[in-house]
Amino acid sequence: MGLERILAILTQQENLRDVIMFPLMKPQQGEQQAAPNPAATQSGKEPTYENIPSVVQAKELAHKYLNDTLEHCEMVGHVMAHFAKEL
């Protein structure tokens, strides 16, 4: 039984469309599609990485915004670095 069906039963909805959390939506007529990925439209050029923070900046952001999960995120980073070298 899917989550939507359980929610429909609990909220007494007759239609599953009323409780679908992530509906697939087609653009309406005349509505523009989302802009394509800029890296893909550079006609084969390498994507630029100007907006990616440095390691030092990323650590500063982590210390600024992560409270309870900072230690966990640092441990995950160490594990990922280990496997990146190994693989």
C-alpha positions as a Markdown table, in Angstrom:
| # | Residue | x | y | z |
|---|---|---|---|---|
| 1 | Met | 0.0 | 0.0 | 0.0 |
| 2 | Gly | 1.5 | 3.3 | -1.0 |
| 3 | Leu | 1.9 | 6.4 | 1.1 |
| 4 | Glu | -0.7 | 8.3 | -0.9 |
| 5 | Arg | -3.3 | 5.6 | -0.3 |
| 6 | Ile | -2.7 | 5.7 | 3.4 |
| 7 | Leu | -2.9 | 9.5 | 3.5 |
| 8 | Ala | -6.2 | 9.3 | 1.4 |
| 9 | Ile | -7.7 | 6.9 | 4.0 |
| 10 | Leu | -6.5 | 8.9 | 7.0 |
| 11 | Thr | -7.7 | 12.2 | 5.6 |
| 12 | Gln | -10.9 | 10.6 | 4.1 |
| 13 | Gln | -10.2 | 11.8 | 0.6 |
| 14 | Glu | -12.1 | 10.2 | -2.3 |
| 15 | Asn | -9.5 | 11.0 | -4.9 |
| 16 | Leu | -5.8 | 10.0 | -4.8 |
| 17 | Arg | -5.0 | 13.2 | -6.8 |
| 18 | Asp | -5.9 | 15.2 | -3.7 |
| 19 | Val | -3.1 | 13.7 | -1.6 |
| 20 | Ile | -0.3 | 13.1 | -4.1 |
| 21 | Met | 2.8 | 14.8 | -2.7 |
| 22 | Phe | 4.9 | 15.1 | -5.9 |
| 23 | Pro | 2.6 | 15.2 | -8.9 |
| 24 | Leu | 4.0 | 15.0 | -12.4 |
| 25 | Met | 2.9 | 18.1 | -14.2 |
| 26 | Lys | 2.9 | 18.9 | -17.9 |
| 27 | Pro | 3.4 | 22.5 | -18.9 |
| 28 | Gln | 0.2 | 24.2 | -20.0 |
| 29 | Gln | -0.2 | 25.3 | -23.6 |
| 30 | Gly | 1.9 | 28.4 | -24.3 |
| 31 | Glu | 3.9 | 27.9 | -21.0 |
| 32 | Gln | 7.7 | 27.8 | -21.5 |
| 33 | Gln | 9.7 | 24.8 | -20.3 |
| 34 | Ala | 12.4 | 25.3 | -17.7 |
| 35 | Ala | 15.7 | 26.7 | -18.9 |
| 36 | Pro | 18.2 | 24.1 | -20.0 |
| 37 | Asn | 21.3 | 23.4 | -18.0 |
| 38 | Pro | 23.8 | 26.1 | -18.9 |
| 39 | Ala | 26.7 | 23.6 | -18.8 |
| 40 | Ala | 25.0 | 21.5 | -21.5 |
| 41 | Thr | 24.4 | 24.5 | -23.8 |
| 42 | Gln | 28.0 | 25.6 | -24.0 |
| 43 | Ser | 28.5 | 23.6 | -27.2 |
| 44 | Gly | 30.9 | 21.0 | -25.8 |
| 45 | Lys | 32.9 | 23.4 | -23.6 |
| 46 | Glu | 33.8 | 22.4 | -20.1 |
| 47 | Pro | 31.4 | 23.7 | -17.4 |
| 48 | Thr | 32.8 | 26.5 | -15.2 |
| 49 | Tyr | 33.0 | 26.0 | -11.4 |
| 50 | Glu | 33.3 | 29.6 | -10.4 |
| 51 | Asn | 30.4 | 29.5 | -7.9 |
| 52 | Ile | 31.6 | 26.5 | -6.0 |
| 53 | Pro | 33.2 | 27.5 | -2.6 |
| 54 | Ser | 36.7 | 26.4 | -1.7 |
| 55 | Val | 37.3 | 23.8 | 1.0 |
| 56 | Val | 38.0 | 26.6 | 3.5 |
| 57 | Gln | 34.8 | 28.5 | 2.6 |
| 58 | Ala | 32.8 | 25.2 | 2.8 |
| 59 | Lys | 34.1 | 24.5 | 6.3 |
| 60 | Glu | 33.3 | 28.1 | 7.4 |
| 61 | Leu | 29.8 | 27.7 | 6.0 |
| 62 | Ala | 29.4 | 24.3 | 7.8 |
| 63 | His | 30.5 | 25.7 | 11.1 |
| 64 | Lys | 28.2 | 28.7 | 10.7 |
| 65 | Tyr | 25.0 | 26.8 | 9.7 |
| 66 | Leu | 25.3 | 23.3 | 11.0 |
| 67 | Asn | 24.6 | 22.9 | 14.7 |
| 68 | Asp | 23.6 | 19.4 | 15.7 |
| 69 | Thr | 24.9 | 17.6 | 12.6 |
| 70 | Leu | 28.3 | 19.2 | 12.2 |
| 71 | Glu | 30.3 | 16.3 | 13.6 |
| 72 | His | 28.3 | 13.8 | 11.5 |
| 73 | Cys | 28.9 | 15.8 | 8.3 |
| 74 | Glu | 32.6 | 15.9 | 9.0 |
| 75 | Met | 32.8 | 12.2 | 9.6 |
| 76 | Val | 30.9 | 11.5 | 6.4 |
| 77 | Gly | 33.4 | 13.8 | 4.6 |
| 78 | His | 36.3 | 11.8 | 5.9 |
| 79 | Val | 34.7 | 8.5 | 4.8 |
| 80 | Met | 34.0 | 9.9 | 1.3 |
| 81 | Ala | 37.5 | 11.2 | 1.0 |
| 82 | His | 38.9 | 7.8 | 1.9 |
| 83 | Phe | 36.7 | 6.0 | -0.7 |
| 84 | Ala | 37.4 | 8.7 | -3.3 |
| 85 | Lys | 41.2 | 7.9 | -3.0 |
| 86 | Glu | 40.5 | 4.1 | -2.9 |
| 87 | Leu | 38.2 | 4.0 | -5.9 |
